[in-house]
Structures are given as structure tokens and as C-alpha cells.
Amino acid sequence: MSTDGQPHILAIGGGTFVPDGRYGVKPSPLLRYALDLTGQDRPRVCFLTTAVGDGAEYIARFYSGFSRLDAEVSHLALFPMPNVADMRAHLLSQDLIYVSGGSVANLLALWRLHGLDEVMREAWEAGVVLSGQSAGALCWHVGGTTDSFGPQLSPLTDGLGFLPYSCGVHYDSEPQRRPLLERLVGEGRLPGGYAADESVALHYVGAEFVQAVSYRKEAGAYHVQADGPGTAKEVRIEPRLLATL
């Protein structure tokens, strides 16, 4: 858990891991920042790959990536059945919970079916740092845009709502993301919120946005707000640049 006792969420637009060699990946500075939020020398980290169906290849890849860090790593899978006897106890004992990308719609449905939506809120309020990329970033917000239903992006309006904002991910790499989020905010179907380019993360303390961080100079974050009937305005937020290794 975070040593400052505050609830932290780090929502990553993309770029948690970076390629390393022919098949491997290594943690980007964004993941190291998430671990630093715990304040622990050797944090306990649990990752969830619900959004990609807990595929064995994904789980193996995440263990490979997390192995580069000085952390005690575990995972929680829901397929074909939970791999942990007491999911609540396991998650509440962690310092950091990391959620992969994939289908945020499927993730939310399965978490609610297994009661993980309530456990995640309990963990967050207890000071366990929550983080994730793409679907693992969107889920903590009221909603955003998703490809869960096909390549044509759709609105997502039933997120967990720990953060009372909309969220945009992959903002500079997927052309449909920005106009759809702006339209949904302008129409009032989603509240105003924050968006992140690739390699950018949005850091919240409690339910307050405090800063964006990145390891790429040209990348940005954005505050998206309604600006009259059916329109929205976007204000760029310059991320704090993290050191690269």
C-alpha cells in the first residue's frame, strides 16, 4: 500500500512496457513511477489480464516484464476459475494492482460478476495503488471510448466511476479516439475528463487529477471539457518528463 495513506490511480494511455530484444519487453518509466507511488522498497504487485481473457501467453509476458523490477509479483486470473482462493484478501494485501489492456467491456462485466468491482474500490480506499493501460486505465473512470465491440469505436459509459471523469487513451495513435471523446463530452453523454497520448500516464490522488507524466518529450495529456451545446474544448497539459534508463 502507499506509505502516504492516500488513494492513488495511475491511468496509462499506452507504453507501460517497451520492446526489448526479439521477443521480450521491459518496464517503461511509467511502470517504475507506479511502483514508486507505493513507497515500498520491494512492493507486492498483482497484475490482472481479465481484459485479454487471461491468455497464458499474456500472463507469461507480464511475468517476464515485471521480472525486471525489484518486486514480489503475482497475478489474479478469472479463467477458467479464480486462481486465488480468497481474491479479496489477496488484492487487499498488495501494494500495487496493475490491469492490462484489452476489452474493457468484458473486464467490467466479469469483475462485477465476481464482485471485484467492490473489492477494487475497497483496495483503492485502503491505499493500494491502482494502475493499468488502455482498458486498465479506462475502467477506473466513468467512461470513455472503446473498441470492445469492434474496430469502430463505441462509447463506454458504465465504468467503475472511482474517478468522476471521462478518459481518453491512445490519443495520438488511434485517429477515432479524439473526435469521439470530444463529441461524447460535448453532447453530455460523458462528463469532462482527461486524455493521454502514448507513453503518458494520468496521476490521480483520491479523485483529483494531480499531474501527467511521460518519458517522451513530444507526448501530451489533455483536459477535455464541454464548451457549449454539442461541442467540447481541449486544453493541453504538459507532462512531467520522467528519466529513462
Steps between C-alpha positions, in 0.01 A plus 500: 500500500610859453696623800329841487163335564341674201303323227698516173402409144742512209307472172735430209410595144753254357861397534518317832751256355743560216657243263826343609664263259322273259221379728543664837365814664628716780322745731482858382554791741120515542492165676795596714312819595200287603723288723655812651152614605482207739801627695611141556852369440367169368132553426248221465350524151202310363412526132169412335457402137121461510464731198687251278331190638793402724683348205807305606724690260395832649556382855845369408588826328399705803705283734796545265457877501445534874802278567719799414375677812583447864147395591306201632274420205181295479200489270125459539323308224127435468521236222406219524445575867673736744858386563495654850280354773425834666512776240411776743775409746754466222424836342485684832845366587660660192686829463421539129229349280568522127231433236582417139343635185246311290121505515385738771136394448582136569723597793223700667241226448721230650620713789141579593401135469780400742457801733838644408351844437430532874834346598689742274329797663583363844863450400524851353348660809743298715799647316584228247629677188286422195644520151453367150522574131220561249212284634691497829492880498145553375341268756559729799317793332134564416572405141673577174532343157555130434561247223346226718216458251697524175755711312256792479532667841195511726411697814565344839283660767490242782854505639563446870483876559762521775614805304208727399643574154516367149831359379672493163781254421727447197417861417773560243510153345135412426324767290145416612574564868516880518193599293274242661596595856454869422158432348386289796612766748344777293169314484506436874508121461828502692632747756806708426826326567857429403677331211851365448724443201715190470772494770294732725335421833239693698562509874207547737513533878161417639266622227718800409722515195845614615732464200588320181834325458678370191836377370450656153553874456246554225218308671216679672198469726176689455213641703177458304196707603159579353497838325147583408225275360651201321859626502806450715834673547836343566781652705844341476674401823878472484609180673788490743785326319624186670858382484566208267732213581 
